[in-house]
């Protein structure tokens, strides 16, 4: 991957927050629930991904190994749809922004300053979660701190595996399920 492609990937990751405009879409829209449009967009992405895999072409900025398997944008789209459809808004903000901002940070740190990994990404996710949960949640300070620490830990750990499941999916879904589980247990 060229330096330009690497930078393009980082920029695309960092604007993943754009999916959060979902909360600004009127519900219903043109007589359909906004979830219909979300599922429609996901279907388009997945159909495109199916064609891409079947015909064997790649998309600009794609990693070499993604050419033969489900690509990161498809994994991230699936995770975003699950998040927006089934989880509360405060967790959607934390987990989607967490992946969108921290995953490119991890890539840059591993590329330029590997000795700072995983400490700086952990702290970045932690402070992002502290801020967003304070702003969007209705939690006590100890609960915000607990959720932030556990969320940061689970997100950074989810980035580690080299599975066929992309880290763009795991960095959203793992902390999402962990945080929601903790909320339900401690509520």
Backbone as CSV, one residue per row, in Angstrom:
resi,resn,N_x,N_y,N_z,CA_x,CA_y,CA_z,C_x,C_y,C_z
1,UNK,0.850,-1.177,0.000,0.000,0.000,0.000,0.895,1.239,0.000
2,UNK,0.561,2.171,-0.870,1.351,3.394,-0.960,1.063,4.295,0.247
3,UNK,1.920,5.269,0.434,1.736,6.240,1.519,0.427,7.009,1.329
4,UNK,0.101,7.327,0.086,-1.149,8.032,-0.223,-2.366,7.178,0.137
5,UNK,-2.316,5.900,-0.194,-3.420,4.995,0.139,-3.566,4.840,1.657
6,UNK,-2.428,4.753,2.351,-2.459,4.636,3.813,-3.112,5.875,4.420
7,UNK,-2.741,7.034,3.945,-3.320,8.282,4.440,-4.815,8.350,4.117
8,UNK,-5.198,7.927,2.931,-6.616,7.909,2.546,-7.416,7.022,3.497
9,UNK,-6.874,5.847,3.815,-7.550,4.940,4.763,-7.729,5.616,6.117
10,UNK,-6.705,6.299,6.587,-6.783,6.977,7.894,-7.865,8.055,7.876
11,UNK,-7.931,8.804,6.803,-8.931,9.872,6.693,-10.337,9.283,6.656
12,UNK,-10.530,8.241,5.872,-11.853,7.604,5.790,-12.268,7.068,7.149
13,UNK,-11.333,6.439,7.867,-11.640,5.975,9.220,-12.088,7.128,10.112
14,UNK,-11.364,8.224,10.026,-11.623,9.324,10.951,-12.947,10.036,10.700
15,UNK,-13.580,9.800,9.543,-14.877,10.419,9.299,-16.030,9.420,9.430
16,UNK,-15.775,8.304,10.100,-16.831,7.316,10.319,-17.993,7.928,11.106
17,UNK,-17.721,8.985,11.833,-18.756,9.659,12.614,-19.930,10.100,11.746
18,UNK,-19.710,10.212,10.447,-20.774,10.681,9.553,-22.015,9.797,9.654
19,UNK,-21.848,8.515,9.999,-23.013,7.634,10.128,-23.911,8.068,11.287
20,UNK,-23.371,8.874,12.184,-24.174,9.340,13.318,-25.235,10.357,12.905
21,UNK,-25.190,10.828,11.652,-26.268,11.696,11.151,-27.584,10.925,11.128
22,UNK,-27.500,9.622,11.251,-28.689,8.773,11.352,-29.659,9.338,12.393
23,UNK,-29.128,9.855,13.487,-29.971,10.383,14.561,-30.636,11.707,14.187
24,UNK,-30.176,12.346,13.127,-30.772,13.601,12.676,-31.851,13.388,11.613
25,UNK,-31.914,12.186,11.070,-32.902,11.880,10.034,-34.282,11.764,10.683
26,UNK,-35.262,12.460,10.131,-36.615,12.358,10.695,-37.108,10.905,10.645
27,UNK,-37.884,10.557,11.641,-38.432,9.200,11.709,-39.926,9.306,11.928
28,UNK,-40.749,8.981,10.944,-40.456,8.368,9.656,-40.008,9.404,8.622
29,UNK,-39.431,8.901,7.536,-38.996,9.721,6.412,-39.669,9.175,5.158
30,UNK,-40.446,10.017,4.487,-41.202,9.608,3.295,-42.087,8.396,3.578
31,UNK,-42.598,8.333,4.794,-43.498,7.251,5.161,-42.825,5.965,5.608
32,UNK,-41.513,5.944,5.611,-40.771,4.751,6.040,-39.962,5.067,7.293
33,UNK,-39.796,4.088,8.171,-38.935,4.339,9.327,-37.494,4.555,8.860
34,UNK,-36.760,5.403,9.565,-35.382,5.679,9.147,-34.537,4.413,9.141
35,UNK,-34.900,3.434,9.939,-34.158,2.170,9.945,-34.226,1.477,8.582
36,UNK,-35.319,1.688,7.842,-35.451,1.124,6.492,-34.312,1.622,5.604
37,UNK,-34.016,2.919,5.674,-32.970,3.502,4.836,-31.591,3.025,5.266
38,UNK,-31.416,2.839,6.555,-30.150,2.305,7.057,-29.918,0.886,6.533
39,UNK,-30.939,0.059,6.610,-30.835,-1.317,6.110,-30.634,-1.311,4.594
40,UNK,-31.278,-0.396,3.898,-31.111,-0.276,2.447,-29.658,0.063,2.095
41,UNK,-29.086,1.028,2.788,-27.685,1.398,2.541,-26.767,0.215,2.853
42,UNK,-27.018,-0.477,3.960,-26.218,-1.654,4.291,-26.336,-2.708,3.192
43,UNK,-27.540,-2.936,2.696,-27.738,-3.919,1.623,-26.947,-3.536,0.376
44,UNK,-26.936,-2.261,0.040,-26.172,-1.798,-1.130,-24.683,-2.065,-0.933
45,UNK,-24.178,-1.744,0.254,-22.757,-1.990,0.550,-22.445,-3.478,0.442
46,UNK,-23.297,-4.317,1.027,-23.036,-5.758,1.022,-23.174,-6.363,-0.375
47,UNK,-24.111,-5.874,-1.171,-24.238,-6.357,-2.550,-22.995,-5.943,-3.349
48,UNK,-22.569,-4.703,-3.183,-21.334,-4.252,-3.845,-20.163,-5.137,-3.423
49,UNK,-20.078,-5.437,-2.140,-18.982,-6.284,-1.638,-19.066,-7.683,-2.242
50,UNK,-20.256,-8.205,-2.384,-20.424,-9.498,-3.034,-19.929,-9.481,-4.474
51,UNK,-20.291,-8.443,-5.216,-19.807,-8.299,-6.592,-18.287,-8.147,-6.621
52,UNK,-17.759,-7.356,-5.706,-16.311,-7.151,-5.654,-15.581,-8.475,-5.436
53,UNK,-16.086,-9.259,-4.516,-15.454,-10.555,-4.250,-15.625,-11.515,-5.428
54,UNK,-16.817,-11.551,-5.987,-17.087,-12.475,-7.099,-16.230,-12.161,-8.322
55,UNK,-16.134,-10.860,-8.649,-15.383,-10.468,-9.839,-13.907,-10.209,-9.565
56,UNK,-13.523,-10.208,-8.288,-12.112,-10.136,-7.921,-11.440,-8.797,-8.111
57,UNK,-12.198,-7.729,-8.087,-11.549,-6.419,-8.201,-11.335,-5.823,-6.804
58,UNK,-10.471,-4.840,-6.734,-10.210,-4.198,-5.446,-10.606,-2.731,-5.514
59,UNK,-10.706,-2.138,-4.357,-11.075,-0.739,-4.200,-9.830,0.016,-3.740
60,UNK,-9.685,1.238,-4.212,-8.537,2.064,-3.838,-8.349,2.081,-2.320
61,UNK,-7.146,1.853,-1.873,-6.822,1.893,-0.450,-7.011,0.568,0.271
62,UNK,-7.444,-0.428,-0.447,-7.695,-1.736,0.164,-6.373,-2.429,0.477
63,UNK,-6.324,-3.093,1.627,-5.141,-3.874,1.969,-5.068,-5.101,1.064
64,UNK,-3.875,-5.605,0.894,-3.655,-6.751,-0.003,-4.525,-7.947,0.371
65,UNK,-4.573,-8.301,1.655,-5.327,-9.486,2.072,-6.838,-9.299,1.914
66,UNK,-7.320,-8.060,1.883,-8.754,-7.809,1.748,-9.271,-8.123,0.347
67,UNK,-8.376,-8.242,-0.590,-8.801,-8.502,-1.967,-9.502,-9.848,-2.093
68,UNK,-9.240,-10.768,-1.163,-9.804,-12.110,-1.237,-10.799,-12.400,-0.121
69,UNK,-11.118,-11.388,0.672,-12.076,-11.597,1.759,-12.902,-10.336,1.976
70,UNK,-13.885,-10.448,2.825,-14.754,-9.339,3.195,-13.891,-8.146,3.610
71,UNK,-14.045,-6.999,2.980,-13.201,-5.829,3.218,-13.622,-5.060,4.467
72,UNK,-12.699,-4.267,4.962,-12.932,-3.540,6.211,-14.131,-2.599,6.126
73,UNK,-14.363,-1.953,4.982,-15.507,-1.041,4.876,-16.825,-1.799,5.020
74,UNK,-16.871,-3.033,4.533,-18.087,-3.837,4.670,-18.279,-4.264,6.125
75,UNK,-17.181,-4.668,6.767,-17.258,-5.022,8.194,-17.717,-3.815,9.016
76,UNK,-17.128,-2.646,8.757,-17.487,-1.437,9.510,-18.936,-1.044,9.253
77,UNK,-19.412,-1.205,8.020,-20.805,-0.894,7.696,-21.761,-1.799,8.462
78,UNK,-21.426,-3.074,8.517,-22.245,-4.028,9.261,-22.276,-3.675,10.747
79,UNK,-21.118,-3.367,11.313,-21.054,-2.996,12.731,-21.824,-1.704,12.996
80,UNK,-21.705,-0.733,12.102,-22.421,0.538,12.280,-23.927,0.314,12.249
81,UNK,-24.392,-0.516,11.331,-25.836,-0.789,11.236,-26.341,-1.481,12.497
82,UNK,-25.624,-2.474,12.974,-26.008,-3.161,14.221,-26.063,-2.164,15.364
83,UNK,-25.061,-1.316,15.431,-24.972,-0.319,16.502,-26.152,0.638,16.473
84,UNK,-26.415,1.212,15.300,-27.476,2.213,15.189,-28.870,1.614,15.351
85,UNK,-29.039,0.387,14.941,-30.357,-0.246,15.009,-30.705,-0.784,16.395
86,UNK,-29.728,-1.272,17.126,-30.038,-2.051,18.334,-29.471,-1.519,19.646
87,UNK,-28.721,-0.434,19.617,-28.082,0.041,20.842,-28.387,1.504,21.093
88,UNK,-28.317,1.925,22.356,-28.622,3.327,22.671,-27.610,4.296,22.052
89,UNK,-28.093,5.506,21.837,-27.305,6.523,21.153,-25.969,6.808,21.841
90,UNK,-25.948,6.878,23.164,-24.692,7.214,23.836,-23.622,6.158,23.567
91,UNK,-24.008,4.888,23.470,-23.037,3.837,23.159,-22.642,3.873,21.688
92,UNK,-23.579,4.240,20.830,-23.256,4.372,19.406,-22.184,5.439,19.206
93,UNK,-22.350,6.568,19.855,-21.361,7.636,19.737,-20.000,7.175,20.238
94,UNK,-19.969,6.568,21.413,-18.696,6.147,22.010,-17.999,5.113,21.127
95,UNK,-18.715,4.091,20.709,-18.077,2.985,19.993,-17.755,3.321,18.542
96,UNK,-18.624,4.062,17.870,-18.336,4.427,16.486,-17.214,5.460,16.397
97,UNK,-17.256,6.467,17.253,-16.158,7.435,17.268,-14.882,6.792,17.802
98,UNK,-15.040,5.870,18.749,-13.873,5.157,19.279,-13.124,4.424,18.181
99,UNK,-13.842,3.691,17.347,-13.171,2.996,16.244,-12.671,3.993,15.205
100,UNK,-13.525,4.944,14.853,-13.182,5.872,13.782,-11.968,6.730,14.061
101,UNK,-11.777,7.108,15.310,-10.644,7.965,15.658,-9.450,7.183,16.202
102,UNK,-9.700,6.150,16.969,-8.605,5.446,17.642,-7.935,4.430,16.717
103,UNK,-8.683,3.758,15.847,-8.047,2.792,14.947,-7.011,3.456,14.036
104,UNK,-7.292,4.606,13.415,-6.238,5.258,12.631,-5.074,5.736,13.499
105,UNK,-5.389,6.159,14.728,-4.332,6.552,15.657,-3.410,5.356,15.930
106,UNK,-4.011,4.191,16.126,-3.222,2.971,16.353,-2.318,2.710,15.153
107,UNK,-2.880,2.815,13.955,-2.081,2.588,12.754,-0.909,3.547,12.642
108,UNK,-1.145,4.807,12.936,-0.067,5.801,12.857,0.978,5.577,13.945
109,UNK,0.525,5.244,15.140,1.473,4.977,16.227,2.314,3.750,15.901
110,UNK,1.686,2.693,15.422,2.439,1.488,15.079,3.413,1.752,13.933
111,UNK,3.071,2.668,13.062,3.928,3.003,11.925,5.100,3.904,12.340
112,UNK,4.837,4.892,13.204,5.849,5.897,13.531,6.477,5.751,14.918
113,UNK,5.682,5.364,15.920,6.158,5.304,17.308,5.616,4.060,18.001
114,UNK,6.017,2.866,17.583,5.422,1.639,18.131,5.559,1.486,19.639
115,UNK,6.523,2.146,20.229,6.695,2.049,21.686,5.546,2.710,22.454
116,UNK,4.761,3.535,21.797,3.617,4.191,22.444,2.343,3.343,22.421
117,UNK,2.422,2.206,21.705,1.268,1.317,21.605,1.340,0.272,22.704
118,UNK,0.272,-0.006,23.414,-1.121,0.429,23.300,-1.495,1.585,24.229
119,UNK,-0.511,2.178,24.876,-0.789,3.157,25.933,-1.532,4.395,25.433
120,UNK,-1.026,5.024,24.385,-1.665,6.242,23.878,-3.063,5.950,23.324
121,UNK,-3.250,4.896,22.502,-4.619,4.603,22.039,-5.584,4.291,23.187
122,UNK,-5.106,3.581,24.192,-5.950,3.286,25.351,-6.400,4.585,26.015
123,UNK,-5.456,5.485,26.270,-5.792,6.755,26.920,-6.700,7.608,26.038
124,UNK,-6.473,7.593,24.737,-7.328,8.363,23.824,-8.758,7.841,23.862
125,UNK,-8.930,6.508,23.804,-10.276,5.916,23.857,-10.913,6.231,25.207
126,UNK,-10.134,6.110,26.262,-10.624,6.382,27.620,-11.148,7.815,27.736
127,UNK,-10.365,8.792,27.295,-10.788,10.184,27.419,-11.959,10.519,26.494
128,UNK,-11.986,9.919,25.325,-13.132,10.095,24.433,-14.403,9.568,25.094
129,UNK,-14.314,8.384,25.684,-15.472,7.785,26.357,-15.888,8.605,27.574
130,UNK,-14.921,9.050,28.365,-15.252,9.892,29.528,-16.042,11.123,29.090
131,UNK,-15.575,11.771,28.037,-16.233,12.979,27.539,-17.639,12.670,27.020
132,UNK,-17.742,11.673,26.136,-19.038,11.382,25.514,-20.055,10.838,26.511
133,UNK,-19.629,9.972,27.415,-20.572,9.439,28.406,-21.020,10.523,29.385
134,UNK,-20.132,11.457,29.682,-20.517,12.584,30.543,-21.527,13.478,29.837
135,UNK,-21.321,13.658,28.546,-22.170,14.540,27.753,-23.513,13.900,27.402
136,UNK,-23.492,12.627,27.011,-24.685,11.982,26.456,-25.394,11.030,27.402
137,UNK,-24.701,10.580,28.427,-25.292,9.591,29.327,-25.887,10.228,30.562
138,UNK,-26.575,9.413,31.298,-27.170,9.852,32.564,-26.612,8.953,33.666
139,UNK,-25.293,9.030,33.844,-24.598,8.133,34.751,-23.912,8.916,35.862
140,UNK,-23.673,8.213,36.956,-22.862,8.791,38.026,-21.406,8.814,37.566
141,UNK,-20.596,9.635,38.209,-19.185,9.729,37.856,-18.473,8.379,37.993
142,UNK,-18.697,7.611,39.089,-18.035,6.293,39.159,-18.447,5.367,38.006
143,UNK,-19.713,5.439,37.585,-20.176,4.610,36.472,-19.519,5.050,35.168
144,UNK,-19.399,6.350,34.949,-18.743,6.865,33.741,-17.295,6.398,33.698
145,UNK,-16.607,6.487,34.812,-15.206,6.066,34.877,-15.090,4.565,34.627
146,UNK,-15.959,3.787,35.254,-15.939,2.328,35.079,-16.199,1.948,33.623
147,UNK,-17.248,2.512,33.040,-17.569,2.209,31.646,-16.425,2.621,30.712
148,UNK,-15.826,3.753,30.976,-14.749,4.252,30.119,-13.515,3.357,30.179
149,UNK,-13.137,2.957,31.361,-11.960,2.088,31.517,-12.210,0.726,30.870
150,UNK,-13.354,0.146,31.150,-13.661,-1.175,30.585,-13.853,-1.083,29.069
151,UNK,-14.495,-0.020,28.611,-14.670,0.166,27.173,-13.340,0.331,26.457
152,UNK,-12.448,1.143,27.015,-11.125,1.340,26.404,-10.346,0.035,26.371
153,UNK,-10.404,-0.700,27.449,-9.694,-1.980,27.511,-10.228,-2.949,26.464
154,UNK,-11.540,-3.081,26.387,-12.124,-4.033,25.434,-11.888,-3.591,23.985
155,UNK,-11.918,-2.298,23.720,-11.682,-1.815,22.351,-10.253,-2.081,21.897
156,UNK,-9.289,-1.812,22.771,-7.887,-2.020,22.405,-7.595,-3.513,22.276
157,UNK,-8.165,-4.316,23.159,-7.977,-5.765,23.049,-8.632,-6.308,21.777
158,UNK,-9.751,-5.738,21.382,-10.452,-6.187,20.171,-9.643,-5.888,18.917
159,UNK,-8.753,-4.925,18.994,-7.931,-4.555,17.848,-6.803,-5.560,17.626
160,UNK,-6.440,-6.295,18.660,-5.318,-7.228,18.587,-5.508,-8.433,17.673
161,UNK,-6.647,-9.115,17.729,-6.724,-10.393,17.002,-6.505,-10.237,15.504
162,UNK,-5.885,-11.230,14.942,-5.747,-11.279,13.491,-6.639,-12.421,13.014
163,UNK,-7.915,-12.163,13.064,-8.920,-13.130,12.648,-9.430,-12.763,11.265
164,UNK,-10.316,-13.556,10.769,-10.955,-13.208,9.502,-12.006,-12.123,9.720
165,UNK,-12.288,-11.817,10.975,-13.196,-10.716,11.298,-12.339,-9.475,11.461
166,UNK,-12.626,-8.449,10.696,-11.798,-7.243,10.676,-11.870,-6.479,11.989
167,UNK,-10.776,-5.827,12.341,-10.739,-5.039,13.573,-11.684,-3.846,13.516
168,UNK,-12.042,-3.375,12.334,-13.021,-2.286,12.232,-14.379,-2.724,12.784
169,UNK,-14.722,-3.965,12.591,-15.949,-4.542,13.157,-15.768,-4.781,14.653
170,UNK,-14.670,-5.440,15.008,-14.444,-5.816,16.406,-14.287,-4.608,17.330
171,UNK,-13.628,-3.548,16.842,-13.428,-2.364,17.695,-14.722,-1.604,17.953
172,UNK,-15.763,-1.901,17.205,-17.085,-1.323,17.476,-17.914,-2.295,18.309
173,UNK,-18.020,-3.520,17.840,-18.941,-4.494,18.427,-18.503,-4.982,19.806
174,UNK,-17.232,-5.256,20.002,-16.787,-5.788,21.304,-17.059,-4.791,22.427
175,UNK,-16.568,-3.534,22.344,-16.886,-2.617,23.446,-18.380,-2.317,23.554
176,UNK,-19.069,-2.328,22.429,-20.511,-2.077,22.429,-21.241,-3.109,23.284
177,UNK,-20.984,-4.389,23.034,-21.632,-5.452,23.802,-21.163,-5.466,25.252
178,UNK,-19.888,-5.227,25.473,-19.356,-5.203,26.839,-19.996,-4.069,27.630
179,UNK,-20.021,-2.882,27.058,-20.582,-1.723,27.767,-22.082,-1.878,28.003
180,UNK,-22.781,-2.380,27.006,-24.232,-2.571,27.188,-24.499,-3.624,28.256
181,UNK,-23.713,-4.671,28.262,-23.859,-5.701,29.290,-23.626,-5.139,30.679
182,UNK,-22.615,-4.332,30.839,-22.324,-3.718,32.144,-23.469,-2.788,32.546
183,UNK,-23.944,-1.994,31.604,-25.088,-1.104,31.887,-26.278,-1.894,32.396
184,UNK,-26.598,-2.985,31.711,-27.766,-3.778,32.103,-27.572,-4.462,33.447
185,UNK,-26.377,-4.900,33.728,-26.099,-5.565,35.006,-26.123,-4.578,36.160
186,UNK,-25.533,-3.402,35.949,-25.406,-2.424,37.039,-26.590,-1.474,37.149
187,UNK,-27.505,-1.517,36.195,-28.649,-0.593,36.233,-29.657,-0.977,37.289
